[in-house]
Amino acid sequence: MTKRAFELPVLHEPHRADGAVDHAKAAARFTADEARTDWHDGALWWVRAKRDLAAASLDEWEALRELASSIKEHTLSRLDEYLVEFEAAATRNGVTVHWARDADEHNRIVHGILAERGATRLVKSKSMLTEECGLNPYLQARGIEVIDTDLGERIVQLRGEAPSHIVLPAIHLKKEEVGDTFHDHLGTPAGLADPTALTQAAREHLRAKFLAADAALTGVNFAIAETGGLVVCTNEGNADLGMALAPVHVASLGIEKLIPRASDLGVFLRLLTRSATGQPVTVYSSHVHRPRAGQALHVVLVDNGRSTQLAREGFWRSLKCIRCGACMNTCPIYRRSGGHSYGSTVPGPIGSVLTPGLDLERYASLPFASTLCGSCTAVCPVKIDLDAQLYRWRQLVTAAGHASTGKAIAMRGAGLVLARPWLVRALGAAARGAMRVVPRRVMRVAAGAWGRARDLPPAPPQSFRAWYRANRSDRS
Amino acid sequence: MTTARDAILAAVRAARPAATPLPDVRAAAAAFVHPDGDVSHRFAEVARAGGAHVVEGARVDVARLVREAYPDAARIVSMLRDVAGTAPMPADPHTLADTELFVCEGVLGVAENGAIWLPQSRLGERAALWLATHVAVVLHRASIVPHMHAAYEAIDVSVEPFGAFVAGPSKTADIEQSLVVGAHGPKGLTVVLVSD
C-alpha cells in the first residue's frame, strides 16, 4: 500500500507561542545540578525496576503485549467505524457526544458546556489531552476556577509549572519544594516536608473543592466502542470523586483511545499499571456508561493532529500508546534531563515521536534527545517501535533543514569523509598521531560535545584495517 | 459546511492503515498457564500487598467481622441488610462527606491483582466509596476468579451506569515516590472474605 509522503504539520498549540525547543540546552541546565540529576535518575530507575518485577511475574507477559499491539493496530485500521460505533452506543446510553477537530474547538466546546449551566468551579483529574489543548488557561481567562485534583498535578499547578511526566507529574520536585509550595498556597507550617502530612493537607484542601465543584472533567484511559463506555484509572480516586459529586461530567477523549470490546480491557488493564508503576492494577478502574440520575455526561472526541499522524506511514503506530510512561522511566536521556527539557506536553521517547508531528520546526531537537538504545521499545506494553520512529523523524528533520547548524555541518563532513576510504585512512592516521602528542584538553575540545564530559581513550597503535591485515587476512 | 464530526471521520477514513485482524482474546487467554493453588488465598495475599486489610470468616458473622474491624466507627452507611448502618443512603451524595465507614458487598474478586468489582447497584450513591473515611467490602470466596480475562467473562460492564474494580484504599506516591495511603478517597479498606 502506498503511503503519502510526509506532510508538513499544520496544527498549532495555541498556548505555546515561544520559539523552538532546544532540548540539549535545556538538559544542560537540568544536569548542572549533578546531585539532583542523580536523584532524578535513580527515582525513575526504581520505578522501572518495579515494572520489571511486575512484568516478570506473568508468564504470559509477551503474549499480552502482542495481543495489546494487535488490538490497537486493528482498531486504528478501522478507527472511523469504531468511532461511529462508540458514538451510537454512548448516545443510546444518554451521553452527549461532541467532536473537536483541534485544541481550539475542544476548548470552545468544554467552555460552552460549562457556560450553558453557569458552572464556574471545575475539578479536573489527570488529562494529558487537556494539557495538550491548553484548556486550563482558556477556561481561567473566562472566569472559571480550574482545580487539578491529582496530587502531583495540583502541586505543579500551584507552582505554575507543567507536569514533567505523564504518570508522575511532580517527579522532578523534592519534598522540601512541595512543602514550600504548600506553605505558600495552603498554609501548611513552614518547613513541613513530610509526604504523609503534605498529602493530608492536600486532601483537606481538595476535599473542599470536590464538594463545592459544579462540574468535573476527566481524561479517559479507554473508550469501549461496542458499549459506549469510558474507563478511567486512578490510584487516588480523584477522578471518581469529581464524577460522583458534580452535576456535570465532561470527558475529554483523544480519538486514539478507542478499543473494540469490553473484553479487550482484560489485556490492557493487566498491562497498564504493571508497566506504569509496577502495581498489578490501579486502585480504581472505573467504568462509566451512563450519567448519574440528574447528571449530564458529555464526551468530547478530539482529533488535534491524530488523523494526520495516522496518515503517516512510519509513525501511525505511535497512536497505539496507552500513556503508561514506561518509556520515560527507562530512557537514559529522560532520566537525566527531566521532563521539562522536552518543552512538550508529553515528554520522553513517546513525546519525541508524537510532538514533532504537531510542529516539526519547533520540536526539531526532540528526535535527537535519544541514544537510539531501544530500551523504550523493549518496555512498551503495546510494542511501539519508538527507536525506529525517532530515527525516522531525524531523517525528516534534517531533510526539512531544521537540524542545528553544527549538526548539519558535522553530518555533511562525515558524509564526505566516509564516502572516501583513502580520506578515512589519512584522517585516522593523523588523529592517532595527534592523540599521542597533542595535550588531552585540546583533543577534548576537538571531540566536540562528545568530549565535554568524557575522556578520550588512549590512541591505538594502528588502525583496525592494519590490525586486520596483520592478524586475520589469511582467514578471509 | 462540513461538521467537525464529518471532517474527522473523513480524515480518519483517508488515513486508515492496511486492515489487520482483531485477535481472539478469549482463545489466547484460555492458553495462559496460571499459578496453582487456591485463588482466594492468592487474592488475599495480593490485596494485602496493595494495602487492604483482609479478615476472613463465615457469612453469618459478617456484622461482627465488620464491627471488629472498625469498633470506633460512629457514622456508618451500609448497603448490606445484615450489617446495620447508623444513617441511610442520602439523596444528595454531598452529605456523605462525614461518613466514617461505608459497607458494601462485591460481585467478584480477581486473584491476580486483588481487585473487587463493585457496580452501581452495590454502591447506592457511588460517592460513598470515596467520601467515607473507611470502606469495608464483603466478598464471597466462591466469587473469586483467577485473572482479569475471567472477570470480564463473568460480568457485563455495560448493564449498569457505573462500576469499578477497586483494589485497596486510595493512595498516592506523588511526593518523592513516598507511598501515602488515603489520598482523596478512603484511608483504609477492609475486605471481609466470607464463606457459607
Interface residues (C-beta under 8 A of the other chain):
Chain A: M1 A43 W46 V47 D59 E60 A63 L67 S70 I71 E73 H74 T75 L76 S77 R78 L79 D80 L83 V84 E87 N93 W99 A100 R101 E105 T149 D150 L151 G152 I155 L168 P169 A170 I171 L173 K174 K175 V178 P195 T196 L198 T199 Q200 R203 L206 R207 F210 L211 I224 T227 G228 G229 N235 E236 G237 N238 D240 L241 A244 L245 I255 P260 R261 A262 S263 D264 L265 G266 V267 L269 R270 T277 Q279 P280 V281 T282 V283 Y284 S285 S286 H287 V288 H289 R290 P291 R292 L301 D303 S307 T308 L310 A311 E313 W316
Chain B: T3 A4 R5 A7 I8 L9 A11 V12 R13 A14 A15 R16 P17 A18 A19 T20 P21 L22 P23 V25 R26 A28 A29 F32 V33 V46 G50 P93 H94 A97 V110 E112 N113 G114 A115 E125 R126 A127 L129 W130 L131 H147 M148 H149 A151 Y152 E153 D156 V157 S158 E160 P161 F162 G163 A164 F165 V166 A167 G168 P169 S170 K171 T172 A173 D174 I175 E176 Q177 S178 V180 G182 A183 H184 G185 P186
